[in-house]
Amino acid sequence: YENEKLGYRFHFPPDAILVSADGSNQTITIQGPLVDDDYWPMIFFNHPDNLPEYLVPDGVDLEDWLNQQNLMMGERLEERAVAGETAIHLRQVTGEQAFPSDQFFFAKNGRLFSVVFLHTGDLEDWDLYDQFLDSIQFE
């Protein structure tokens, strides 16, 4: 997938499809095939331009910014590089009615990006997730 407007691209699994929320390309959903009544994998790549919390001023500390915007929800895990930037990793553990997820926040060119891996069917594949995160590139 390539977003010419924001200058990024990423690779996704060949058996998955891409769905854009409202046709706006502000949230891209990577939806894998149906596995035991759930689509897997489910990956969300978010970068809304109409939410102030997603417009990050230059020079701010990302963790401080996320705290100020009330976006630091979940267990804080080890940071990771995404597209050459430090990404904050948060894990949401949920109850019986919702799947757990992992979210990575990173800022690039004044915009906040987040990648969410929803562990549908309680399936996790960190080789796939790491491949996806490693494939994100900006021009």
Disulfide bonds with the S-S distance in Angstrom:
none
